[in-house]
């Protein structure tokens, strides 16, 4: 029962709620301030005192910004890249997860260990050779070049394997006796039971790929191929001191993740707690 | 059949994970731009230069400070919040969601928000300090405060993730252990330090490894918050490698630096397992 803070008496209880209130304030305030900045006029920005609640809300910032940089194209690129990567994960991660969860073959242990070892090869370590390979394949500044390096992940495969393992073997053996091969079993029996797991995988993959910054920075050379992350960064460098416009761009980049999180919040939190996945 | 189904995976991980490590080592043996431009074989000369270069040593040291600092504070604060929120607190789910949210936001936004809050002239933080009669700071543009400020921003972003993982782990500890301890007359603080913390060791190890690997290679924070300045005070290793490779186009030398980082990450992960990875049994 010691997990309950209520057991410590009113003073401790008060302290606990004070800590939580501070944590929530710290977490939320930067976002509120960004939204406030995005609605401020140049006069507010240059007044020399920080303004939290602008006297007039200058919604025209949200109109102006589209004329200053091709944000529609940036957002479209982000959806194409993050969406493409998510689709590839949905195709391959559960399939490979199934092979490791339910099939027997020589070399399985070694191959699974090799797969997990890729978790120790973070992207930054591979950045330069990936650039060289992508250049050699003629994929610089293309969607393929932005998507393919992230097509699968050991995390995703491991997660799918965890979900597939509890599916009863009897079900699979029965289908095999009826003459179904593994691809049919995977498609007809395993995949339909995997829907919540696939939603988890899609959600986490999409949100984190939508934020990807480093790879597009290296691979993209033309403005119209930029996703919103690098598009906005280069826009911000140009309008460096104009906090209202940079904040407006920030809110635009923030909205897709925020809305997705708002809709799937309970589910999202549970997924992260369950998977320990990044 | 199994091999046929694995084929796309084998191809992908070979091309995008294992082969690149070999390519990186190969490229590190050249001066210039191996594989895509003019290059000259140099043997291990790049490694000799890297190990004697003061800029490299400085940037490696601050990267270590950044990664350890971010990891320690993220885990401590995350554990503290988890200890509170694993219990029955009002609006529990909402509070968890709010504290977690910064973790899923692009660092582009994080940097933009904090740079505006920390702006020495128009930022909120300094104006609050003035109101309270405290001295102000050029947070991100003073060499002594830039790195700690960057650590604070990273902790702000990451802490919700550590909190969630810790909450899940705390809820997985069998209730009987707590009941037995209460019956034996243990105080809440003793229960926390003697039962909860030791039993969370595997979780702490997991979070520490993940956080160290991701922060040792973090480029978003220095690139977006400070661009390595002032006076290289936040020029983390990743940013140094990025600029060496893609601004100065010294791809061979940058490959050597990157390969060294790969060895260091392996070593640090191994040490973490040795230090924290003792068996825990209920």
HADDOCK unambig.tbl for C-alpha pairs under 7 A between the chains (distance, minus, plus):
assign (segid A and resid 1 and name CA) (segid B and resid 178 and name CA) 6.63 0.50 0.50
assign (segid A and resid 1 and name CA) (segid B and resid 179 and name CA) 6.70 0.50 0.50
assign (segid A and resid 2 and name CA) (segid B and resid 178 and name CA) 6.75 0.50 0.50
assign (segid A and resid 2 and name CA) (segid B and resid 188 and name CA) 5.85 0.50 0.50
assign (segid A and resid 3 and name CA) (segid B and resid 86 and name CA) 6.93 0.50 0.50
assign (segid A and resid 3 and name CA) (segid B and resid 87 and name CA) 5.12 0.50 0.50
assign (segid A and resid 4 and name CA) (segid B and resid 87 and name CA) 4.67 0.50 0.50
assign (segid A and resid 4 and name CA) (segid B and resid 88 and name CA) 5.93 0.50 0.50
assign (segid A and resid 5 and name CA) (segid B and resid 84 and name CA) 6.70 0.50 0.50
assign (segid A and resid 5 and name CA) (segid B and resid 87 and name CA) 6.44 0.50 0.50
assign (segid A and resid 24 and name CA) (segid B and resid 95 and name CA) 6.76 0.50 0.50
assign (segid A and resid 24 and name CA) (segid B and resid 98 and name CA) 6.54 0.50 0.50
assign (segid A and resid 24 and name CA) (segid B and resid 99 and name CA) 6.13 0.50 0.50
assign (segid A and resid 27 and name CA) (segid B and resid 98 and name CA) 6.69 0.50 0.50
assign (segid A and resid 27 and name CA) (segid B and resid 99 and name CA) 5.65 0.50 0.50
assign (segid A and resid 30 and name CA) (segid B and resid 113 and name CA) 5.81 0.50 0.50
assign (segid A and resid 34 and name CA) (segid B and resid 113 and name CA) 5.97 0.50 0.50
assign (segid A and resid 48 and name CA) (segid B and resid 122 and name CA) 5.78 0.50 0.50
assign (segid A and resid 49 and name CA) (segid B and resid 122 and name CA) 5.89 0.50 0.50
assign (segid A and resid 50 and name CA) (segid B and resid 122 and name CA) 5.48 0.50 0.50
assign (segid A and resid 50 and name CA) (segid B and resid 123 and name CA) 6.19 0.50 0.50
assign (segid A and resid 50 and name CA) (segid B and resid 124 and name CA) 5.85 0.50 0.50
assign (segid A and resid 96 and name CA) (segid B and resid 6 and name CA) 6.09 0.50 0.50
assign (segid A and resid 99 and name CA) (segid B and resid 2 and name CA) 6.26 0.50 0.50
assign (segid A and resid 103 and name CA) (segid B and resid 2 and name CA) 6.73 0.50 0.50
assign (segid A and resid 105 and name CA) (segid B and resid 2 and name CA) 6.80 0.50 0.50
assign (segid A and resid 118 and name CA) (segid B and resid 17 and name CA) 6.66 0.50 0.50
assign (segid A and resid 124 and name CA) (segid B and resid 217 and name CA) 5.96 0.50 0.50
assign (segid A and resid 125 and name CA) (segid B and resid 258 and name CA) 5.69 0.50 0.50
assign (segid A and resid 125 and name CA) (segid B and resid 259 and name CA) 6.92 0.50 0.50
assign (segid A and resid 125 and name CA) (segid B and resid 262 and name CA) 6.03 0.50 0.50
assign (segid A and resid 126 and name CA) (segid B and resid 20 and name CA) 6.05 0.50 0.50
assign (segid A and resid 126 and name CA) (segid B and resid 21 and name CA) 6.59 0.50 0.50
assign (segid A and resid 128 and name CA) (segid B and resid 255 and name CA) 6.58 0.50 0.50
assign (segid A and resid 129 and name CA) (segid B and resid 20 and name CA) 5.15 0.50 0.50
assign (segid A and resid 129 and name CA) (segid B and resid 23 and name CA) 5.88 0.50 0.50
assign (segid A and resid 129 and name CA) (segid B and resid 24 and name CA) 5.34 0.50 0.50
assign (segid A and resid 130 and name CA) (segid B and resid 20 and name CA) 6.31 0.50 0.50
assign (segid A and resid 132 and name CA) (segid B and resid 35 and name CA) 6.84 0.50 0.50
assign (segid A and resid 132 and name CA) (segid B and resid 36 and name CA) 6.70 0.50 0.50
assign (segid A and resid 149 and name CA) (segid B and resid 16 and name CA) 6.09 0.50 0.50
assign (segid A and resid 207 and name CA) (segid B and resid 104 and name CA) 6.89 0.50 0.50
assign (segid A and resid 208 and name CA) (segid B and resid 104 and name CA) 6.91 0.50 0.50
assign (segid A and resid 211 and name CA) (segid B and resid 106 and name CA) 4.64 0.50 0.50
assign (segid A and resid 229 and name CA) (segid B and resid 108 and name CA) 6.38 0.50 0.50
assign (segid A and resid 233 and name CA) (segid B and resid 108 and name CA) 6.77 0.50 0.50
assign (segid A and resid 243 and name CA) (segid B and resid 116 and name CA) 6.98 0.50 0.50
assign (segid A and resid 250 and name CA) (segid B and resid 109 and name CA) 5.55 0.50 0.50
assign (segid A and resid 257 and name CA) (segid B and resid 105 and name CA) 6.93 0.50 0.50
assign (segid A and resid 273 and name CA) (segid B and resid 164 and name CA) 5.79 0.50 0.50
assign (segid A and resid 273 and name CA) (segid B and resid 165 and name CA) 5.35 0.50 0.50
assign (segid A and resid 273 and name CA) (segid B and resid 168 and name CA) 5.75 0.50 0.50
assign (segid A and resid 276 and name CA) (segid B and resid 165 and name CA) 6.55 0.50 0.50
